[in-house]
Amino acid sequence: MQYKGNTYGNVTRKNISLVIFMAILLILGLCGCSKGTAKTDNTVPKAPAAETEEATETTVSDNDLKAAGSAVVLHVDEPSQTIVFAAVDTGEEYSLSYNGLTDFTDQYGEVKIPRQFTIGTVVDIVVSVHSGIIQSVQMKPDTFTLENISGYEINQYRGVFSYGGENYRISDATVIVSDGKRGKFRHIKDGDELTVVGYGKDVYVIIRGSGCGYVRLMGQESFKGGWIEIGELITSITDDMLLEVPEGDYEMLISYNRFGGSKKVSVKRGRETIVDVSDLKGELLKNGKIVFTFDPVDAYPNVMIDGVEVDAKRPVEVEYGVHTLDVEAAGYSNIHKLVSVGSPMAYISIELEKSEVSKNSTARTVKKSDEDLPESFTAKDDKPAEKEEKEKTKEEVKKPDEDKPSEETETATVRAKLYIDGPDEAEVYFDGSYKGIVPCAFIKVAGTHVITLRQDGHKTKHYTITLSADEDETYSFAELEELDDGEEEEE
């Protein structure tokens, strides 16, 4: 392809970053000078060493210096309340902490939760320079997205990404996401479908296709209520299932009580594989043992398997198959998960996280200097009145959550429904379980879930949605894309 003189450099961007960085240093220097003289309203007094964590937080004045900038989310760690970002202009990685007062919103200002900011999300951040705590994270407005595209050209040497007759700028700072983690340009192969996110003519993120396919079960009637394992996926068996699984070859295990068996399954990207399990009726009489290790080692937790308390200090004997595991320890968050045993000895390592109170206390005491922030961050000041009003509103919103729900509220939660209005005639799967043909409705479950839409002659599509605990909700998704000529779904 001939590029019409579009050679892009980083000179202008670097100069701008340098000017902004120098401006921040000047502001910080002025603030530092003021500390040596009489205190003003903008002074941030230093907390005495003997003060508590709560007191340390309140010493920051309403005019606390802030920095703002744009970045790409790489990882959200909810247990430690930290987020890893990549700067949009340099690609450098850095980590910041958030707490219960941090605002998370989409590009329209609607409230979101931290886990909805998946890898590759482009955001605008406001950070307290004094504490290093994120004050707000917003999905960046006015970005462009080229979704699931092919027929593109990448010229990394010249810094050009071409698609649909348009040229866009790329650089070493462009974040590549491959198989759910940060990758490199070399990971992009010919024929890969890409999702490209950027701003203006700059490409901030290139997301390589998820590399997932779909597995549909047939003949599973005898195993309803049992379990299916395929790769890292463990889920209960229902009448109609469509499971999203990363591409690859697997030894799929299906079980119900003491009965079941295994089959080899090959999953291909974007394809649907049908597996008949009606012949898997071999008896599973074997037992295995679980050896537990805990971190920290002095936690001494209570452990229950399938609702029965066990002595985790020595190997625990269980039948082959899937079991529920519950772990409780004073001062730590409870753990509820599924574990699989399919060998004479299974080793399970449990990492305990401090309880919510401990995590919030830790987040308040984290301190970061302004040198930890990217150079592209600019100083930002909020009006004291606006900040006070915002925090007051947050406290008022949070108060109902602290009270125990009334019986009327609980009843409303149980009866709330999720309505799917589009696209017409598509099959709807909720976390892999079949729910009906659009339009349809079913009892909803609060939390983050995956909606999968399937229709003959069209490409299967899945969406991640987060549902509230009350009130009916309605979703209408876009029409499914038709398969290309000659392209067929695999059976």
C-alpha positions as CSV (number, residue, x, y, z in Angstrom):
1,M,0.0,0.0,0.0
2,Q,1.2,3.5,-0.8
3,Y,1.1,5.9,2.1
4,K,0.4,9.5,1.0
5,G,3.3,11.1,2.8
6,N,2.0,10.1,6.2
7,T,5.2,9.8,8.2
8,Y,4.5,10.4,11.9
9,G,7.0,11.2,14.6
10,N,7.0,11.7,18.3
11,V,8.7,15.0,18.5
12,T,5.6,17.1,19.0
13,R,4.1,14.7,21.6
14,K,7.3,14.6,23.6
15,N,7.6,18.4,23.6
16,I,4.1,18.7,24.9
17,S,4.7,16.1,27.6
18,L,7.9,18.0,28.7
19,V,6.0,21.3,28.9
20,I,3.2,19.7,31.0
21,F,5.7,18.0,33.3
22,M,7.6,21.2,33.8
23,A,4.3,22.9,34.7
24,I,3.5,20.3,37.3
25,L,7.0,20.6,38.8
26,L,6.6,24.4,39.0
27,I,3.2,24.0,40.8
28,L,4.6,21.5,43.2
29,G,7.6,23.7,43.9
30,L,5.3,26.7,44.7
31,C,3.3,24.5,47.1
32,G,6.5,23.3,48.7
33,C,7.6,26.9,49.2
34,S,4.4,27.8,50.9
35,K,4.9,25.2,53.5
36,G,7.8,27.0,54.9
37,T,5.8,30.2,55.5
38,A,2.5,31.0,57.2
39,K,-0.2,28.5,56.5
40,T,-2.9,29.4,53.9
41,D,-6.1,27.5,52.9
42,N,-4.1,25.6,50.3
43,T,-1.6,24.2,52.9
44,V,-1.7,20.5,53.5
45,P,-0.5,20.0,57.2
46,K,1.7,17.1,58.0
47,A,0.0,14.5,60.2
48,P,1.7,13.7,63.6
49,A,3.2,10.2,63.7
50,A,1.0,9.2,66.5
51,E,-2.3,9.9,64.6
52,T,-4.5,7.1,63.4
53,E,-5.2,6.1,59.8
54,E,-8.6,7.8,59.9
55,A,-7.0,11.0,61.1
56,T,-4.3,10.9,58.4
57,E,-7.0,10.9,55.7
58,T,-8.8,13.9,57.1
59,T,-5.6,16.1,57.2
60,V,-5.8,16.6,53.4
61,S,-7.6,19.9,52.8
62,D,-10.4,20.5,50.3
63,N,-7.9,22.2,48.0
64,D,-5.7,19.1,47.7
65,L,-3.6,19.3,44.6
66,K,-4.7,16.9,41.9
67,A,-3.3,15.6,38.6
68,A,-5.3,14.5,35.6
69,G,-4.4,12.4,32.5
70,S,-5.4,9.7,30.1
71,A,-4.3,6.0,30.3
72,V,-5.1,2.5,29.3
73,V,-6.3,0.0,31.9
74,L,-4.1,-3.1,32.1
75,H,-5.4,-4.8,35.3
76,V,-7.8,-4.2,38.1
77,D,-7.0,-5.9,41.4
78,E,-10.1,-5.6,43.5
79,P,-8.7,-7.4,46.6
80,S,-5.8,-4.9,46.9
81,Q,-7.8,-2.0,45.4
82,T,-5.2,-1.2,42.9
83,I,-5.2,-0.6,39.1
84,V,-2.3,-1.0,36.7
85,F,-2.3,1.5,33.8
86,A,-0.3,2.2,30.7
87,A,0.3,5.9,29.8
88,V,-1.1,6.7,26.4
89,D,1.9,8.8,25.3
90,T,4.8,6.6,26.5
91,G,3.3,3.2,27.2
92,E,5.0,3.1,30.6
93,E,3.2,1.0,33.3
94,Y,2.3,2.4,36.7
95,S,0.0,1.4,39.5
96,L,-2.4,3.5,41.6
97,S,-4.7,2.8,44.5
98,Y,-8.4,3.5,44.8
99,N,-10.9,3.4,47.7
100,G,-14.6,3.6,48.6
101,L,-14.7,7.3,47.6
102,T,-13.3,6.8,44.1
103,D,-15.8,7.6,41.3
104,F,-16.0,5.0,38.5
105,T,-18.1,6.1,35.5
106,D,-18.6,5.4,31.8
107,Q,-18.1,8.1,29.1
108,Y,-21.6,9.4,29.8
109,G,-21.2,9.7,33.5
110,E,-23.2,6.6,34.4
111,V,-21.9,4.7,37.5
112,K,-19.8,1.6,36.9
113,I,-17.9,-0.9,39.1
114,P,-14.1,-1.4,39.0
115,R,-14.3,-4.9,37.4
116,Q,-16.1,-3.4,34.4
117,F,-12.9,-1.6,33.5
118,T,-11.3,-4.5,31.6
119,I,-7.9,-4.6,30.0
120,G,-7.8,-2.2,27.0
121,T,-10.3,0.3,28.4
122,V,-9.2,3.9,27.7
123,V,-9.9,6.2,30.7
124,D,-9.4,9.7,32.0
125,I,-8.0,9.7,35.6
126,V,-7.9,12.3,38.4
127,V,-5.4,11.5,41.2
128,S,-4.7,13.1,44.5
129,V,-1.0,14.1,44.3
130,H,-0.7,14.0,48.1
131,S,-2.1,10.6,48.8
132,G,-1.7,8.9,45.4
133,I,-5.3,7.7,45.6
134,I,-7.5,7.8,42.5
135,Q,-10.4,10.2,42.9
136,S,-12.2,9.4,39.6
137,V,-11.9,7.0,36.7
138,Q,-14.0,7.7,33.6
139,M,-14.1,5.8,30.3
140,K,-12.7,8.5,28.0
141,P,-15.4,10.4,26.0
142,D,-15.2,10.9,22.2
143,T,-12.9,7.9,21.6
144,F,-13.4,6.0,18.3
145,T,-13.7,2.2,18.1
146,L,-13.2,0.0,15.1
147,E,-14.8,-3.2,16.2
148,N,-13.9,-6.7,14.9
149,I,-12.2,-5.5,11.7
150,S,-10.1,-7.2,9.1
151,G,-8.5,-6.0,5.9
152,Y,-6.2,-3.6,7.8
153,E,-2.5,-2.9,7.2
154,I,0.1,-2.2,9.9
155,N,3.3,-0.5,9.1
156,Q,5.1,-0.4,12.5
157,Y,8.3,1.1,11.1
158,R,6.4,4.2,9.7
159,G,4.0,4.3,12.6
160,V,0.8,3.8,10.4
161,F,-2.3,1.7,10.9
162,S,-4.5,1.8,7.8
163,Y,-8.1,0.7,7.5
164,G,-11.0,1.7,5.3
165,G,-9.0,4.3,3.4
166,E,-8.0,6.1,6.6
167,N,-4.5,6.3,8.2
168,Y,-4.0,6.3,12.0
169,R,-0.9,6.9,14.1
170,I,0.6,4.0,16.1
171,S,3.8,3.9,18.1
172,D,5.6,1.9,20.8
173,A,3.2,3.4,23.3
174,T,0.2,1.7,21.5
175,V,-1.1,-1.0,23.9
176,I,-1.5,-4.4,22.3
177,V,-3.9,-6.8,24.0
178,S,-3.6,-10.5,23.0
179,D,-5.4,-13.4,24.7
180,G,-6.4,-11.2,27.6
181,K,-3.0,-9.8,28.5
182,R,-0.6,-7.1,27.2
183,G,1.2,-8.3,24.1
184,K,3.4,-6.9,21.3
185,F,2.8,-6.1,17.6
186,R,4.4,-9.5,16.6
187,H,1.5,-11.3,18.3
188,I,-0.9,-10.0,15.6
189,K,-1.1,-12.5,12.9
190,D,-2.5,-12.3,9.3
191,G,-6.3,-12.8,9.4
192,D,-6.7,-11.8,13.1
193,E,-9.8,-9.8,13.8
194,L,-8.9,-6.6,15.7
195,T,-10.7,-4.1,17.8
196,V,-9.0,-0.7,17.6
197,V,-9.6,2.1,20.1
198,G,-8.2,5.6,19.8
199,Y,-8.7,9.3,20.0
200,G,-8.5,11.7,17.1
201,K,-6.0,10.0,14.7
202,D,-4.0,8.3,17.5
203,V,-4.4,4.6,18.2
204,Y,-4.2,3.9,21.9
205,V,-5.2,0.2,22.0
206,I,-5.3,-2.7,19.6
207,I,-7.2,-5.8,20.9
208,R,-6.5,-9.1,19.2
209,G,-9.6,-11.4,18.9
210,S,-10.3,-13.2,22.1
211,G,-9.5,-16.6,20.5
212,C,-12.6,-18.2,21.9
213,G,-15.1,-20.8,20.5
214,Y,-18.3,-22.4,21.7
215,V,-19.2,-25.8,23.0
216,R,-22.8,-27.1,22.9
217,L,-23.7,-30.3,24.7
218,M,-26.1,-33.0,23.4
219,G,-27.4,-36.0,25.3
220,Q,-26.8,-34.5,28.7
221,E,-30.2,-35.4,30.1
222,S,-28.8,-38.1,32.4
223,F,-26.3,-35.6,33.9
224,K,-28.6,-32.7,34.6
225,G,-27.6,-31.2,38.0
226,G,-24.1,-32.6,37.6
227,W,-20.9,-30.9,36.5
228,I,-18.9,-30.2,33.4
229,E,-15.2,-29.4,33.3
230,I,-13.4,-28.1,30.3
231,G,-10.1,-26.3,30.8
232,E,-10.4,-23.9,33.7
233,L,-14.2,-23.8,33.3
234,I,-16.3,-25.6,35.9
235,T,-20.1,-25.2,35.7
236,S,-23.3,-27.1,36.4
237,I,-25.1,-28.9,33.6
238,T,-28.5,-27.6,32.4
239,D,-30.9,-28.7,29.6
240,D,-29.5,-26.4,26.9
241,M,-25.9,-25.1,27.2
242,L,-23.6,-23.0,25.0
243,L,-20.2,-22.5,26.7
244,E,-17.6,-20.0,25.7
245,V,-14.2,-21.7,25.8
246,P,-10.7,-20.5,24.7
247,E,-9.6,-22.2,21.6
248,G,-7.5,-25.3,22.1
249,D,-7.6,-29.1,22.7
250,Y,-9.2,-30.3,26.0
251,E,-10.0,-33.4,28.0
252,M,-13.6,-32.6,28.9
253,L,-14.9,-34.3,32.1
254,I,-18.6,-34.7,32.8
255,S,-20.0,-36.2,36.0
256,Y,-23.1,-36.7,38.1
257,N,-22.8,-38.3,41.5
258,R,-20.5,-41.3,40.8
259,F,-21.2,-41.5,37.1
260,G,-19.6,-39.8,34.1
261,G,-16.6,-39.9,31.9
262,S,-14.3,-37.8,29.7
263,K,-14.0,-36.9,26.0
264,K,-11.4,-35.1,23.9
265,V,-12.7,-31.8,22.5
266,S,-11.1,-29.4,20.0
267,V,-12.3,-25.8,20.2
268,K,-11.7,-23.5,17.3
269,R,-11.9,-19.7,17.4
270,G,-15.4,-18.3,16.5
271,R,-16.8,-21.8,15.9
272,E,-19.4,-23.9,17.6
273,T,-18.5,-27.5,18.5
274,I,-21.2,-30.0,19.4
275,V,-20.3,-32.8,21.8
276,D,-22.6,-35.8,22.4
277,V,-22.2,-37.0,25.9
278,S,-25.0,-39.6,26.0
279,D,-22.4,-42.4,25.9
280,L,-20.5,-41.2,29.0
281,K,-22.0,-43.5,31.7
282,G,-19.0,-45.1,33.1
283,E,-18.9,-45.4,36.9
284,L,-16.6,-43.1,38.8
285,L,-15.8,-45.0,41.9
286,K,-12.3,-43.6,42.5
287,N,-11.3,-41.4,45.4
288,G,-8.6,-38.9,45.7
289,K,-7.0,-36.8,48.4
290,I,-6.7,-33.0,48.7
291,V,-3.7,-31.5,50.4
292,F,-4.3,-27.8,51.4
293,T,-1.7,-25.1,51.9
294,F,-2.6,-21.6,53.1
295,D,-1.1,-18.2,52.8
296,P,-0.6,-16.8,55.4
297,V,0.3,-20.0,57.2
298,D,-0.8,-18.8,60.6
299,A,-4.4,-18.1,59.5
300,Y,-5.9,-21.4,60.8
301,P,-9.1,-21.3,58.7
302,N,-12.2,-23.4,59.0
303,V,-12.6,-25.5,55.8
304,M,-15.8,-27.1,54.6
305,I,-16.2,-29.4,51.5
306,D,-19.7,-29.9,50.2
307,G,-21.0,-28.3,53.4
308,V,-19.1,-30.7,55.7
309,E,-16.3,-29.4,57.9
310,V,-13.0,-31.2,57.4
311,D,-9.6,-31.2,59.0
312,A,-7.5,-29.3,56.5
313,K,-4.2,-29.9,58.4
314,R,-4.0,-33.4,56.9
315,P,-5.0,-34.8,53.4
316,V,-8.8,-34.9,52.9
317,E,-10.2,-37.9,51.0
318,V,-13.0,-37.1,48.5
319,E,-14.6,-38.8,45.4
320,Y,-13.4,-37.8,42.0
321,G,-15.4,-35.0,40.6
322,V,-16.3,-31.4,41.4
323,H,-16.9,-30.2,45.0
324,T,-17.8,-27.0,46.7
325,L,-15.1,-25.5,49.0
326,D,-15.8,-22.9,51.7
327,V,-13.0,-21.3,53.7
328,E,-13.4,-18.9,56.7
329,A,-10.8,-17.3,58.8
330,A,-11.0,-14.4,61.3
331,G,-9.9,-11.1,59.8
332,Y,-10.0,-12.5,56.2
333,S,-12.6,-12.6,53.5
334,N,-14.6,-15.8,53.1
335,I,-13.9,-18.0,50.1
336,H,-16.5,-20.0,48.2
337,K,-15.3,-21.8,45.1
338,L,-15.5,-25.0,43.1
339,V,-12.6,-27.5,43.1
340,S,-12.0,-30.5,40.9
341,V,-10.4,-33.7,42.0
342,G,-9.4,-36.2,39.2
343,S,-6.2,-37.7,40.5
344,P,-5.0,-39.7,43.5
345,M,-3.5,-36.5,45.0
346,A,-4.7,-32.9,44.4
347,Y,-2.8,-29.9,45.8
348,I,-4.8,-26.8,46.4
349,S,-3.2,-23.5,47.5
350,I,-5.5,-21.0,49.2
351,E,-4.4,-17.4,49.4
352,L,-6.4,-15.5,52.0
353,E,-7.2,-11.8,51.5
354,K,-7.8,-9.4,54.4
355,S,-11.4,-8.5,55.1
356,E,-13.0,-5.4,53.6
357,V,-12.3,-3.3,56.6
358,S,-8.6,-4.1,56.5
359,K,-8.4,-3.5,52.8
360,N,-10.0,0.0,53.1
361,S,-7.7,0.9,56.0
362,T,-4.7,-0.2,53.9
363,A,-5.8,1.9,50.9
364,R,-6.1,5.0,53.0
365,T,-2.5,4.8,54.2
366,V,-0.9,4.3,50.7
367,K,1.2,7.3,49.8
368,K,2.7,8.1,46.5
369,S,4.9,11.0,45.5
370,D,4.1,13.1,42.4
371,E,7.1,11.5,40.8
372,D,5.1,8.3,40.5
373,L,2.6,9.9,38.1
374,P,3.2,9.9,34.3
375,E,4.7,13.1,32.9
376,S,1.6,13.7,30.8
377,F,-0.6,14.2,33.9
378,T,-1.6,17.9,34.4
379,A,-2.5,19.7,37.6
380,K,-6.2,19.8,38.3
381,D,-8.1,21.7,41.0
382,D,-11.7,21.1,42.0
383,K,-13.7,23.8,43.8
384,P,-13.9,22.9,47.6
385,A,-17.7,23.3,47.5
386,E,-18.1,20.9,44.6
387,K,-15.9,18.3,46.3
388,E,-17.7,18.6,49.6
389,E,-21.1,18.2,47.9
390,K,-19.8,15.2,45.9
391,E,-18.6,13.3,49.0
392,K,-21.7,14.2,50.9
393,T,-23.8,12.7,48.1
394,K,-21.7,9.6,48.1
395,E,-22.3,9.1,51.9
396,E,-26.0,9.5,51.5
397,V,-26.1,7.0,48.6
398,K,-24.1,4.4,50.7
399,K,-26.2,4.6,53.8
400,P,-29.1,2.4,52.6
401,D,-26.6,-0.4,51.8
402,E,-25.5,-0.5,55.4
403,D,-29.1,-1.2,56.6
404,K,-30.6,-4.7,56.4
405,P,-33.0,-5.0,53.5
406,S,-36.7,-5.2,54.4
407,E,-38.8,-8.2,53.5
408,E,-40.5,-6.1,50.8
409,T,-37.1,-5.3,49.2
410,E,-36.0,-8.9,49.3
411,T,-39.3,-10.0,47.6
412,A,-38.8,-7.4,44.9
413,T,-35.2,-8.6,44.3
414,V,-36.4,-12.2,43.8
415,R,-39.1,-11.2,41.4
416,A,-37.1,-8.8,39.3
417,K,-36.8,-9.9,35.6
418,L,-34.3,-9.3,32.8
419,Y,-36.0,-8.6,29.4
420,I,-34.2,-9.2,26.2
421,D,-35.9,-7.4,23.3
422,G,-33.4,-7.7,20.5
423,P,-32.2,-9.0,18.1
424,D,-35.4,-10.9,17.1
425,E,-35.3,-14.7,16.7
426,A,-31.8,-15.0,18.4
427,E,-31.2,-17.7,21.0
428,V,-30.4,-16.3,24.4
429,Y,-27.9,-17.9,26.8
430,F,-27.3,-16.5,30.3
431,D,-23.9,-17.6,31.7
432,G,-24.1,-20.5,29.2
433,S,-27.6,-21.6,30.2
434,Y,-30.4,-21.4,27.5
435,K,-33.2,-19.0,28.3
436,G,-35.3,-18.8,25.2
437,I,-35.8,-17.0,21.9
438,V,-35.8,-13.2,21.6
439,P,-38.0,-11.5,22.8
440,C,-37.9,-13.3,26.1
441,A,-37.7,-12.6,29.9
442,F,-36.4,-14.5,32.9
443,I,-35.6,-14.0,36.6
444,K,-32.4,-11.9,36.9
445,V,-29.5,-12.4,39.2
446,A,-27.6,-9.4,40.6
447,G,-23.9,-9.2,39.5
448,T,-21.8,-9.4,36.4
449,H,-22.9,-12.0,33.8
450,V,-22.4,-13.0,30.2
451,I,-25.3,-12.9,27.7
452,T,-24.6,-15.0,24.6
453,L,-26.7,-14.5,21.4
454,R,-26.8,-17.2,18.7
455,Q,-28.7,-17.4,15.4
456,D,-28.4,-19.8,12.4
457,G,-26.4,-18.2,9.6
458,H,-25.0,-15.5,11.9
459,K,-21.9,-15.0,14.0
460,T,-22.3,-15.8,17.7
461,K,-21.9,-12.7,19.9
462,H,-21.5,-12.4,23.7
463,Y,-21.9,-9.4,26.0
464,T,-20.8,-8.8,29.6
465,I,-23.5,-7.0,31.6
466,T,-23.9,-6.0,35.2
467,L,-27.3,-6.3,36.8
468,S,-28.6,-4.4,39.9
469,A,-30.3,-6.2,42.8
470,D,-33.8,-4.7,42.2
471,E,-36.2,-3.5,39.5
472,D,-36.7,-5.1,36.0
473,E,-34.1,-4.3,33.4
474,T,-34.4,-4.4,29.6
475,Y,-31.6,-5.0,27.0
476,S,-31.9,-4.7,23.3
477,F,-28.7,-5.8,21.5
478,A,-27.6,-5.1,17.9
479,E,-28.4,-7.4,15.0
480,L,-26.0,-10.3,14.7
481,E,-23.6,-10.2,11.8
482,E,-24.2,-12.6,9.0
483,L,-21.7,-15.2,8.2
484,D,-19.6,-14.6,5.1
485,D,-20.3,-16.5,1.9
486,G,-19.1,-20.1,2.2
487,E,-18.5,-19.7,6.0
488,E,-20.3,-22.3,8.0
489,E,-20.7,-23.0,11.7
490,E,-18.8,-26.1,12.8
491,E,-20.9,-28.9,14.2
